[in-house]
């Protein structure tokens, strides 16, 4: 489309600067460049990005402002599919194939089977009075000396985060089928907490009924408290670093990961949780969490 600009009356040109003024301007411009170069160790300083064009149609240009997300680069990196030896990523291949959602081995108690929903995601729905709705990610059992990094993104939907009793959203369970797990994320009293065998609960920050959990956990598995380590980042920020659980991170020969809702059946409020991404691997680099785990 061609625009016809209005004809303007030609105005006289301003007087041209003298040669002396041009030389002085060039010297000043060189000094302006030399100073930032000297301050940056001899390398030219990065030029600021040009502002976006004004969108106003009047004589006064529109002012613009942009809010910079300091975690954006890290989140973009973490959003890339993670592949490699020992890496699990629900975003690679068939989402449903990454989970055993058959309800076997006592994974469902009083609840409908977890199901895959558009997005994709794995939705856990638990009615009031029910106890469990979980799945087993297709991951190996972890043993003495193993390291594991996990990135979990799960959206809560009406979760009773104000409850005063136990309510788990993620856990590593011991090989034995009884007792509280050595590592669990618990929701209650308005907080997210990390529990060691149901006790020694470490606060990970406030939690509301419809929050999205974006959590990175690093676990070093050991039966020794001094050797066992758990690190947690929440929303890209350190929440718990260098924690040595008093009971260790192993209670017997091995741990396995369970995902979903597991809670005291005395809770009468129904709720759900949808996990949209689960990534696990032997290192931070393997699961692309560089940039969203500062302060390590």
Number of C-alpha atoms within 10 A of each C-alpha: 2 4 5 5 6 6 6 6 6 6 6 6 6 6 6 8 8 8 9 8 11 11 11 11 12 11 11 11 11 11 12 11 12 15 13 15 15 12 11 11 9 11 11 14 15 9 6 6 6 6 9 9 10 12 10 10 8 8 6 8 11 11 11 10 7 5 5 7 9 11 16 13 13 18 18 13 17 19 14 14 15 21 15 11 8 13 18 23 22 23 18 13 10 10 18 16 11 19 19 15 20 15 18 12 9 12 23 24 17 14 21 15 21 25 15 18 14 8 10 16 22 25 25 28 22 29 18 14 17 22 20 27 29 30 27 19 22 15 16 11 15 21 18 18 13 13 18 18 23 23 24 18 19 22 19 23 19 15 23 23 22 14 16 12 15 16 23 21 22 20 23 22 25 24 16 12 10 8 11 17 22 25 26 23 20 27 28 21 17 16 17 23 22 25 21 21 21 16 14 13 16 18 14 20 11 14 21 19 18 16 16 17 18 15 23 26 20 22 22 21 24 25 21 17 16 13 15 24 20 22 19 24 22 20 16 22 17 18 19 16 15 13 15 18 27 16 19 22 31 27 21 15 14 20 24 18 19 21 22 26 28 24 19 15 19 12 18 12 15 16 18 21 26 23 23 20 18 21 25 24 24 19 16 18 12 19 26 22 25 16 18 24 22 13 10 10
